[in-house]
Amino acid sequence: MRLTPALLNGIFTGKIKNWNAAAIKAENPAAALPAKAIQIVYRSGTSGTTNNFGNFMAQNVGGKWKAADAWADASGSTKGTGATNNAGMVTTVKGLANSIGYADVADAKAAKLPFASLKNAMGQYVQPTASASSRFLAKQTISSSGELIINHKSKISGGYPVVLVSYGLAPTKASNPTKAAAVKAYFTYLINTCGPKEAAKGGYVAISGALKTKALALIARIK
């Protein structure tokens, strides 16, 4: 399945109602698309995954889309079936015929769900692989505080544009030096050892390049 931001907009707002709609057929001419109603699954409650998806859509298609934690706020729509978390999302999608949802790659892979290829700003259809995500992350802007400012419309060849990073939080001046040293060692291990060795196995991406350099510099400030 090949999807574009415009198709995602139509699907998740309920404007494109069936899988064999002409707009979907145009991007998937060789696919045998069923004449079935599309079942939308979204994250109920508040969700960073929803916020990220909403931000991607806001940057690429605009309209009512925005970066917001609640689905109704992010999409401007209440159509579909709510799922409580990422695990609930993939379970619901797997059990609901003709459905589509959004979740982190790790949970989707664990549930053996297929992924759509997404059209990036270069016009390429890209799967959410570790290498494609890493390629996209490497070109994003890093703030002085270490926050990654993601431009989901970046024109990056082979880059998968719906990416998100997780942050570790720690005081730079802790009241207990022993605990501070342990936290510092733990974060350093995550960045230098665990991530490069284990991340891809679980559907995650180890940070590298300038982002890794910035992360290690911030970790060094933990005292």
Helices and strands as residue ranges (DSSP letters): E 2-3, H 5-12, H 22-27, E 39-43, H 48-60, H 71-75, E 81-83, H 86-95, E 99-100, H 105-110, E 117-119, E 125-126, H 130-137, E 141-142, E 148-149, H 177-189, I 190-194, H 195-198, G 199-202, H 209-219
